[in-house]
Amino acid sequence: MTTYTPTPEPRRTASRRTRPVPLVIGILLALVGFPLLLGGLGLGWAMATQRDDDGFFSTPTEQLTTETVALSSEVVNFGEAGSDDWWADGDLATVRLSARSADASAVFIGIAPSADVVRYLGSASYDEISDLRTDPFDYSVTRRGTGGDLSATPTDQGFWTAQSSGPGTQTLTWDLEPGTYTAVVMNVDGSPEVTIDLSAGGRVGWLTPLAWSLSLLGGALILGGALLVVYGARAPGPRVPRQAAPGQPPEAVRADTPVTLVGAMDPQLNRGLWLVKWFLAIPHFVVLALLWLVFVVLTVVAFFAILVTGRYPRGLFDINVGILRWSWRVQFYATAAIGTDRYPPFTLDHTDYPADLNIAYAERLSRGLVLVKSWLLALPHLIVLGALVGTWQFSDADGSQLAVGGLIGALTLAAGLLLLFTGRYPAPLFDLLVGLNRWVYRVTAYVALMTDTYPPFRLDQGPADPRGVAPTSSPPDAPAATGLGRPAEERRPDREVEV
């Protein structure tokens, strides 16, 4: 007689999950809202502190001089003259010019249609000012005319849209109108040798409502984004902790990502070997360059397969996982952790190497998510990864450029220098680097369409992956220390057999 006594299966309850779509939309709304809010607040600050009593933003007073009869602005086009543009009758903006002759003589300021100004100045020589800069003060000058004389003084002309003349400081104000206009500064008698102290200012009537609109819109987007983030981060149902199965570590019950990345640091690392590991790994870099081309092609094929069938072809999936696994081993050795002196193997499969990676295969994938998750839903993560693995370039005024690696590269360099000069690789720094790389590979798997599980915004540090999903079976030579598989004796069913 045979008695079979199975071990009762532990009761499994719903695990805590997040809603990735509202979570991502909330983050995107906040990313849009923050610059709008800052822009509105900055504009409000400028209006409160940088304007004069009349509401004008003004430049400092600077001296301009010419040996010709006039200083003119370059042609400014405000649209077709006489048009009924929406801003034509709304006092959209007001221009103010203030000028004072340096020798206390009378000065003339005028604004008129450009064609009338050119016709009046005729063949007389005058300087046209362009590319005016205030900090530092500078401008470009173009000499116009052939050296003839003016036929009449500027005050005798009737085409000026706005004008002011006389001794002392003269101020001209003009509400913008559609048309093509030129501003002119001259001696009131039209004589050559003009030297004036000039300042310009502008007043825009709609800045106040714009500042309020930007601030309110930015604040509303941030508030709405925050509510969506809170909603998306909450569990769909009540949070009930799961019980671990016999023989499973407690960490296994908290798995919420199919990507499992591990890396165990060697007990003793060579102080200076990391300086040449990048050179030793060149054969791997060459092979990986070709493999990543394969990865891209297979991902495109998988995109259409998922779109049509809802499945990622298993053979293509295993190849792409192997490429990611190979990449992680080489990075762990040479560029992104320098956690071992063992040379990486040339294989896509699991080995006993200190660094390993696995991605749980999903039998079904969403046909709809495949259209948006790589570029839209993953955008917040991609922004973070830009800081983690990107290269930042800085340029100074003389054109010199400085390239600085991302956070992972900087921390890896710091780890190498500590190892070189002290012989120690601080465990917290190593744990942080592995955690950062874990984040990178989780997002990579999501962007590469290998999972529908949204990557958590969380930095799981340390050699073992506390939230990854262990594979259902492990290769015979998989390292026990990596946590990617349990020894065979631990995988035997718990039962009693009596004969």
C-alpha positions as CSV (number, residue, x, y, z in Angstrom):
1,M,0.0,0.0,0.0
2,T,1.3,3.4,-0.9
3,T,0.5,6.6,1.0
4,Y,1.0,9.9,-0.7
5,T,1.0,13.0,1.5
6,P,1.5,16.2,-0.5
7,T,2.6,19.4,1.2
8,P,-0.2,21.9,1.3
9,E,0.3,24.7,-1.2
10,P,0.6,28.0,0.5
11,R,-2.2,30.4,0.0
12,R,-1.4,33.0,-2.6
13,T,-3.1,36.3,-2.6
14,A,-3.0,39.2,-5.0
15,S,0.3,41.0,-5.0
16,R,0.6,44.8,-5.1
17,R,0.9,46.2,-8.6
18,T,0.8,49.6,-10.1
19,R,-1.1,51.1,-13.0
20,P,1.6,52.2,-15.4
21,V,-0.5,54.2,-17.9
22,P,-1.9,56.8,-15.4
23,L,1.5,56.8,-13.6
24,V,3.4,57.7,-16.8
25,I,0.8,60.2,-17.9
26,G,1.0,61.9,-14.5
27,I,4.8,62.1,-14.7
28,L,4.6,63.6,-18.2
29,L,2.0,66.2,-17.1
30,A,4.4,67.1,-14.2
31,L,7.3,67.4,-16.6
32,V,5.3,69.8,-18.8
33,G,3.9,71.7,-15.8
34,F,7.2,72.4,-14.0
35,P,8.7,74.6,-16.8
36,L,5.4,76.4,-17.3
37,L,5.1,77.2,-13.6
38,L,8.8,78.3,-13.5
39,G,8.3,80.4,-16.6
40,G,5.2,82.1,-15.1
41,L,6.9,82.8,-11.8
42,G,10.1,84.0,-13.5
43,L,8.1,86.4,-15.7
44,G,6.1,87.7,-12.7
45,W,9.4,88.3,-10.9
46,A,10.8,90.2,-13.8
47,M,7.7,92.3,-14.1
48,A,7.8,93.1,-10.4
49,T,11.6,94.0,-10.2
50,Q,13.0,94.8,-13.6
51,R,10.5,97.4,-14.9
52,D,10.5,101.2,-14.3
53,D,7.6,103.2,-12.9
54,D,6.0,103.4,-16.4
55,G,6.1,99.7,-16.9
56,F,9.0,99.7,-19.4
57,F,11.9,97.2,-19.6
58,S,14.8,99.4,-20.6
59,T,18.4,99.0,-21.7
60,P,21.3,100.9,-20.1
61,T,22.1,104.2,-21.7
62,E,25.0,103.8,-24.1
63,Q,26.9,106.3,-26.3
64,L,26.7,105.9,-30.1
65,T,28.6,108.0,-32.6
66,T,28.9,108.5,-36.4
67,E,30.6,110.9,-38.7
68,T,27.6,110.7,-41.1
69,V,24.2,112.5,-40.9
70,A,22.2,109.8,-39.1
71,L,22.1,106.6,-37.2
72,S,19.3,104.3,-38.3
73,S,18.0,100.9,-37.1
74,E,17.8,98.0,-39.5
75,V,14.5,97.5,-41.1
76,V,11.9,95.9,-38.8
77,N,8.9,94.1,-40.3
78,F,5.7,94.0,-38.3
79,G,3.6,92.5,-41.0
80,E,1.7,94.0,-44.0
81,A,0.9,97.7,-43.6
82,G,-2.8,98.4,-43.1
83,S,-3.6,94.8,-42.3
84,D,-6.2,94.0,-39.7
85,D,-4.1,91.6,-37.7
86,W,-5.5,90.6,-34.3
87,W,-3.0,92.8,-32.5
88,A,-3.1,95.9,-34.7
89,D,-5.7,97.7,-32.6
90,G,-4.9,96.1,-29.3
91,D,-1.8,98.2,-28.1
92,L,0.1,94.9,-28.1
93,A,3.4,96.6,-27.3
94,T,4.9,100.1,-26.9
95,V,8.4,101.1,-27.9
96,R,10.3,103.9,-26.2
97,L,13.5,105.6,-27.4
98,S,15.4,108.2,-25.3
99,A,18.3,110.2,-26.7
100,R,20.5,113.1,-25.5
101,S,23.2,114.8,-27.6
102,A,26.6,114.3,-26.0
103,D,27.5,118.0,-26.8
104,A,24.1,119.4,-25.5
105,S,22.9,120.3,-29.0
106,A,19.4,119.6,-30.2
107,V,18.6,116.0,-31.3
108,F,15.9,114.4,-33.4
109,I,14.4,110.9,-33.0
110,G,11.9,109.6,-35.5
111,I,10.2,106.4,-36.5
112,A,8.7,106.1,-40.0
113,P,8.0,103.6,-42.8
114,S,11.3,102.3,-44.1
115,A,10.6,103.3,-47.7
116,D,10.0,106.9,-46.6
117,V,13.2,107.0,-44.6
118,V,15.3,105.6,-47.4
119,R,13.7,108.2,-49.8
120,Y,14.4,111.0,-47.4
121,L,18.0,110.1,-46.7
122,G,18.6,109.6,-50.4
123,S,22.3,109.6,-51.3
124,A,23.4,111.1,-47.9
125,S,25.7,108.8,-45.9
126,Y,24.3,107.3,-42.8
127,D,25.1,104.3,-40.6
128,E,22.7,101.4,-40.2
129,I,23.0,99.6,-36.8
130,S,22.3,95.9,-36.5
131,D,23.0,93.0,-34.2
132,L,22.7,95.2,-31.1
133,R,23.8,93.5,-27.9
134,T,23.6,94.9,-24.4
135,D,25.8,92.5,-22.3
136,P,28.5,93.4,-23.3
137,F,27.3,96.4,-25.3
138,D,28.2,96.0,-28.9
139,Y,26.7,96.4,-32.4
140,S,27.4,96.1,-36.1
141,V,27.5,99.1,-38.4
142,T,26.8,99.2,-42.2
143,R,27.5,102.4,-44.1
144,R,24.7,103.4,-46.5
145,G,24.6,106.2,-49.1
146,T,27.3,107.8,-51.3
147,G,28.1,111.0,-49.3
148,G,25.5,113.5,-50.7
149,D,23.7,116.1,-48.7
150,L,20.2,116.1,-47.2
151,S,17.6,118.2,-49.1
152,A,15.8,119.3,-45.9
153,T,15.9,119.0,-42.1
154,P,14.1,116.0,-40.5
155,T,11.6,118.2,-38.7
156,D,10.3,119.5,-42.0
157,Q,9.2,116.1,-43.1
158,G,5.6,114.9,-42.6
159,F,6.0,111.1,-43.0
160,W,7.1,110.4,-39.5
161,T,4.9,108.0,-37.6
162,A,6.3,109.3,-34.3
163,Q,9.0,111.9,-33.6
164,S,10.6,114.0,-30.9
165,S,13.2,116.8,-31.2
166,G,14.9,119.5,-29.2
167,P,17.7,120.1,-26.8
168,G,18.3,117.9,-23.8
169,T,16.9,114.4,-23.4
170,Q,14.2,113.6,-26.0
171,T,11.9,110.6,-25.5
172,L,9.8,109.0,-28.2
173,T,7.0,106.5,-27.5
174,W,5.2,104.5,-30.2
175,D,2.6,101.8,-30.2
176,L,3.5,99.0,-32.6
177,E,1.5,99.0,-35.9
178,P,1.6,96.6,-38.9
179,G,4.2,97.6,-41.5
180,T,7.9,97.9,-42.1
181,Y,9.6,100.6,-40.0
182,T,13.0,102.2,-39.4
183,A,14.1,104.3,-36.4
184,V,16.4,107.3,-37.0
185,V,18.5,109.5,-34.7
186,M,20.0,112.7,-36.1
187,N,21.0,116.2,-35.3
188,V,17.9,118.4,-35.5
189,D,19.4,120.4,-38.3
190,G,20.5,117.4,-40.3
191,S,24.2,118.1,-40.0
192,P,26.8,115.3,-39.9
193,E,28.8,114.2,-36.8
194,V,26.1,112.7,-34.6
195,T,27.1,111.6,-31.0
196,I,24.2,110.7,-28.7
197,D,23.5,108.8,-25.5
198,L,20.7,106.4,-26.3
199,S,18.5,103.9,-24.4
200,A,15.6,101.8,-25.6
201,G,12.8,100.2,-23.8
202,G,9.6,98.2,-24.4
203,R,6.3,97.7,-22.7
204,V,4.1,94.7,-23.4
205,G,0.5,94.9,-22.2
206,W,-0.2,91.1,-22.2
207,L,2.7,90.1,-20.0
208,T,0.6,90.2,-16.8
209,P,-2.1,87.8,-18.1
210,L,0.6,85.6,-19.7
211,A,2.4,85.3,-16.3
212,W,-0.8,84.4,-14.6
213,S,-1.8,81.9,-17.3
214,L,1.6,80.1,-17.3
215,S,1.6,79.9,-13.5
216,L,-2.0,78.6,-13.2
217,L,-1.6,76.2,-16.1
218,G,1.7,74.9,-14.8
219,G,0.2,74.5,-11.3
220,A,-2.8,72.7,-12.6
221,L,-0.7,70.3,-14.7
222,I,1.5,69.5,-11.7
223,L,-1.5,69.0,-9.4
224,G,-3.2,66.8,-12.0
225,G,0.0,64.9,-12.6
226,A,0.5,64.3,-8.9
227,L,-3.0,62.9,-8.5
228,L,-2.4,60.6,-11.5
229,V,0.9,59.4,-10.0
230,V,-0.8,58.7,-6.7
231,Y,-3.6,56.9,-8.4
232,G,-1.2,54.9,-10.6
233,A,1.0,54.0,-7.7
234,R,-1.8,52.6,-5.6
235,A,-2.7,48.9,-5.8
236,P,-5.8,48.0,-7.8
237,G,-7.1,46.1,-4.8
238,P,-6.3,45.7,-1.1
239,R,-2.7,45.1,-0.3
240,V,-2.3,41.6,1.1
241,P,1.1,40.1,1.6
242,R,1.9,36.8,0.0
243,Q,3.4,33.9,1.9
244,A,6.6,32.4,0.7
245,A,6.6,28.8,-0.4
246,P,8.7,26.4,1.6
247,G,12.4,26.7,0.7
248,Q,11.9,30.1,-1.0
249,P,13.7,33.2,0.4
250,P,11.5,36.0,1.6
251,E,12.6,38.2,-1.3
252,A,11.0,35.9,-3.8
253,V,7.5,36.8,-2.8
254,R,8.1,40.5,-3.5
255,A,9.0,39.9,-7.2
256,D,7.5,42.6,-9.4
257,T,9.7,42.7,-12.4
258,P,10.6,39.9,-14.9
259,V,14.2,41.2,-15.2
260,T,16.7,39.6,-12.8
261,L,20.2,41.1,-12.8
262,V,22.9,39.9,-10.4
263,G,26.5,40.6,-9.9
264,A,28.9,39.3,-7.2
265,M,32.1,41.2,-6.6
266,D,35.4,39.2,-6.4
267,P,36.7,39.0,-2.8
268,Q,40.1,40.3,-4.0
269,L,40.5,42.6,-7.0
270,N,43.7,43.6,-8.7
271,R,44.5,47.3,-8.1
272,G,45.5,48.3,-11.6
273,L,43.9,45.7,-13.9
274,W,40.8,47.9,-14.4
275,L,43.0,50.5,-16.2
276,V,43.4,48.0,-19.2
277,K,40.2,46.0,-18.9
278,W,38.6,48.2,-21.7
279,F,41.5,47.2,-23.9
280,L,41.3,43.5,-23.0
281,A,37.6,43.6,-23.7
282,I,37.9,45.0,-27.3
283,P,37.2,41.5,-28.8
284,H,33.9,41.5,-26.9
285,F,33.1,45.1,-28.0
286,V,33.5,44.0,-31.7
287,V,31.3,41.0,-31.3
288,L,28.7,43.0,-29.3
289,A,28.6,45.7,-32.0
290,L,27.4,43.0,-34.4
291,L,25.1,41.4,-31.9
292,W,23.4,44.7,-31.1
293,L,22.6,45.1,-34.8
294,V,21.0,41.7,-34.6
295,F,19.2,42.8,-31.4
296,V,17.7,45.8,-33.2
297,V,16.6,43.7,-36.2
298,L,15.0,41.0,-34.0
299,T,13.2,43.6,-32.0
300,V,11.7,45.0,-35.1
301,V,10.6,41.5,-36.2
302,A,9.2,40.9,-32.7
303,F,7.2,44.2,-32.9
304,F,5.2,43.0,-35.8
305,A,4.9,39.5,-34.4
306,I,3.4,40.9,-31.1
307,L,1.2,43.3,-33.0
308,V,-0.3,40.4,-35.1
309,T,-0.2,37.4,-32.7
310,G,0.3,38.9,-29.2
311,R,3.4,36.8,-28.7
312,Y,7.1,37.4,-28.7
313,P,8.7,34.5,-30.7
314,R,10.5,32.4,-28.1
315,G,13.5,31.8,-30.2
316,L,14.0,35.5,-30.9
317,F,13.4,36.3,-27.2
318,D,16.1,33.9,-26.1
319,I,18.6,35.3,-28.5
320,N,17.9,38.9,-27.4
321,V,18.1,37.9,-23.7
322,G,21.4,36.3,-24.4
323,I,22.7,39.5,-26.0
324,L,21.7,41.5,-23.0
325,R,23.3,38.9,-20.7
326,W,26.5,39.1,-22.7
327,S,26.5,42.9,-22.6
328,W,26.0,42.9,-18.8
329,R,28.9,40.5,-18.2
330,V,31.3,42.7,-20.3
331,Q,30.1,45.9,-18.6
332,F,30.4,44.2,-15.2
333,Y,34.0,43.3,-16.1
334,A,35.2,46.4,-17.8
335,T,33.1,49.5,-18.0
336,A,30.1,49.7,-15.6
337,A,31.1,48.0,-12.4
338,I,34.6,46.5,-12.7
339,G,33.4,44.0,-10.1
340,T,35.5,41.0,-11.3
341,D,38.9,40.2,-12.8
342,R,37.5,37.0,-14.5
343,Y,37.4,37.5,-18.3
344,P,33.9,37.2,-19.6
345,P,33.0,34.1,-21.6
346,F,32.0,34.4,-25.3
347,T,28.5,32.9,-25.0
348,L,24.8,33.9,-24.9
349,D,24.0,31.2,-22.3
350,H,24.1,31.2,-18.5
351,T,27.5,30.3,-17.0
352,D,29.1,30.4,-13.6
353,Y,30.3,33.9,-14.2
354,P,29.8,36.4,-11.3
355,A,27.4,38.5,-13.4
356,D,24.3,37.1,-14.9
357,L,20.9,38.3,-16.2
358,N,17.6,36.6,-16.9
359,I,14.2,37.9,-18.2
360,A,11.1,35.8,-17.6
361,Y,9.3,34.9,-20.8
362,A,5.7,36.2,-21.1
363,E,3.4,33.9,-22.9
364,R,1.1,36.8,-24.0
365,L,1.9,40.5,-24.6
366,S,-0.5,43.4,-25.2
367,R,-1.0,44.3,-28.8
368,G,-1.9,47.8,-27.9
369,L,0.9,48.6,-25.6
370,V,3.5,47.5,-28.1
371,L,2.6,50.7,-30.1
372,V,3.4,53.2,-27.3
373,K,5.5,51.7,-24.5
374,S,8.9,52.0,-26.2
375,W,8.7,55.8,-26.9
376,L,5.8,57.2,-24.8
377,L,5.3,55.2,-21.7
378,A,9.0,54.7,-21.2
379,L,9.8,58.4,-21.6
380,P,10.2,59.3,-17.9
381,H,12.6,56.3,-17.5
382,L,14.5,57.4,-20.7
383,I,15.0,60.8,-19.2
384,V,16.5,59.3,-16.1
385,L,18.7,56.9,-18.2
386,G,20.0,60.0,-20.1
387,A,21.5,61.1,-16.8
388,L,22.7,57.6,-15.8
389,V,24.4,56.5,-19.0
390,G,24.5,59.6,-21.3
391,T,27.4,61.9,-22.0
392,W,27.1,65.5,-21.1
393,Q,28.9,68.1,-23.2
394,F,29.7,71.6,-22.0
395,S,31.0,74.5,-24.1
396,D,32.6,77.8,-23.0
397,A,32.7,81.2,-24.7
398,D,35.8,80.4,-26.8
399,G,34.3,77.2,-28.2
400,S,36.2,74.7,-26.0
401,Q,34.2,71.6,-25.2
402,L,34.3,69.3,-22.2
403,A,32.6,65.8,-22.3
404,V,31.6,64.3,-19.0
405,G,30.3,60.7,-18.7
406,G,27.0,59.9,-17.0
407,L,26.6,58.9,-13.4
408,I,27.4,55.2,-13.9
409,G,30.7,56.1,-15.7
410,A,31.6,58.7,-13.1
411,L,31.0,56.3,-10.2
412,T,32.9,53.5,-12.0
413,L,35.9,55.8,-12.4
414,A,35.7,56.7,-8.8
415,A,35.6,53.1,-7.8
416,G,38.6,52.4,-9.9
417,L,40.6,55.3,-8.4
418,L,39.7,54.1,-4.9
419,L,40.9,50.6,-5.8
420,L,44.1,51.9,-7.4
421,F,45.2,54.1,-4.4
422,T,43.7,52.2,-1.4
423,G,43.3,48.7,-2.6
424,R,39.6,48.7,-1.5
425,Y,36.4,48.8,-3.4
426,P,33.7,50.1,-1.0
427,A,30.8,47.7,-0.8
428,P,28.1,50.5,-0.8
429,L,29.6,52.0,-4.0
430,F,29.5,48.6,-5.6
431,D,25.9,48.0,-4.5
432,L,24.9,51.4,-5.9
433,L,26.5,50.7,-9.3
434,V,24.8,47.3,-9.6
435,G,21.5,48.9,-8.6
436,L,21.9,51.6,-11.3
437,N,22.7,49.0,-13.9
438,R,19.7,47.0,-12.8
439,W,17.5,50.0,-13.5
440,V,19.1,50.4,-16.9
441,Y,18.4,46.8,-17.9
442,R,14.9,46.8,-16.6
443,V,14.1,49.7,-18.8
444,T,16.0,48.2,-21.7
445,A,13.9,45.1,-21.5
446,Y,10.7,47.2,-21.5
447,V,11.7,49.4,-24.4
448,A,12.8,46.3,-26.3
449,L,9.2,44.9,-26.0
450,M,10.2,41.9,-24.0
451,T,7.7,42.6,-21.2
452,D,4.6,44.5,-20.4
453,T,5.5,44.9,-16.8
454,Y,6.3,48.6,-16.3
455,P,9.8,49.1,-14.7
456,P,9.6,50.3,-11.1
457,F,10.9,53.7,-10.2
458,R,13.2,52.2,-7.6
459,L,16.9,51.6,-7.1
460,D,17.3,48.0,-5.9
461,Q,20.9,47.9,-4.8
462,G,23.2,45.0,-4.0
463,P,24.6,41.9,-5.8
464,A,21.3,39.9,-5.5
465,D,18.2,41.1,-7.2
466,P,15.5,41.4,-4.5
467,R,12.6,41.9,-6.8
468,G,13.5,39.9,-9.9
469,V,11.6,36.7,-11.0
470,A,13.8,33.6,-10.9
471,P,13.6,31.4,-13.9
472,T,11.5,28.3,-13.7
473,S,14.5,26.1,-14.5
474,S,18.2,26.8,-14.4
475,P,21.1,25.4,-16.3
476,P,23.3,22.8,-14.5
477,D,26.2,25.1,-14.2
478,A,24.3,28.2,-13.1
479,P,26.0,29.8,-10.1
480,A,24.2,29.3,-6.9
481,A,25.4,32.6,-5.5
482,T,23.6,34.6,-8.2
483,G,20.1,33.7,-7.2
484,L,19.1,32.7,-10.7
485,G,18.4,29.2,-9.7
486,R,18.2,26.8,-6.8
487,P,20.2,23.7,-6.4
488,A,18.5,20.5,-7.6
489,E,18.0,19.2,-4.1
490,E,16.0,22.3,-3.2
491,R,13.8,21.9,-6.3
492,R,12.6,18.4,-5.4
493,P,8.9,18.1,-4.5
494,D,8.2,17.9,-0.8
495,R,6.3,14.6,-0.3
496,E,6.4,11.4,1.7
497,V,6.2,8.0,0.2
498,E,5.5,4.8,2.1
499,V,5.5,1.4,0.6
